[in-house]
Amino acid sequence: MPSHGSLTKAGKVRNQTPKIPAKPKRNLVPRVRNRREYWIRQRKAQGLPVPPVVPPSSIKARKG
């Protein structure tokens, strides 16, 4: 039974495609965002002060 293309050509198109640098992510992962929002709701319900939240887009990414 013939195969669907030879293994000598495997990955040809992917290897020829130019590498584009990834864009920096602007928002938090939903799991972290939901946890933070839950924490803020609990603080407000208890009448405790809520510190200002710094948006993640203003935090510089660490190198390393």
Buried (B, 14 or more C-beta within 10 A) or exposed (E): EEEEEEEEEEEEEEEEEEEEEEEEEEEBEEEEEEEEEEEEEEEEEEEEEEEEEEEBEEEEEEEE
